[in-house]
Amino acid sequence: MQVGCGFRVKEVKGQEYVYFWRYEVRGGRSRQVYVYMGPRRAAETSHRLALATEAYFAAASDDLRRALRRQRDSIAALRA
């Protein structure tokens, strides 16, 4: 599992656009996935980017808690 996300501004034909990136597991491998958020200077773009970031970290927190629980269970099984 690779945890991480961020954003990148890409220029296309003289215009700047924002893309949110995150890591996803696809086919058993970690891949960086980009999602278009909108034009750089649009207010709605920063709002969408903030929501995507919040959602990513909420999901990652849940995944990490589940992984921790599995590890604790495995460690407890060593003593049984």
Buried (B, 14 or more C-beta within 10 A) or exposed (E): EEEEBEBEEEEEEEEEBBBBBBBEEEEEEEEEEEBEBBEBEEEEBBEBBEEBBEEBEEEBEEEEEEEEEEEEEEEEEEEE
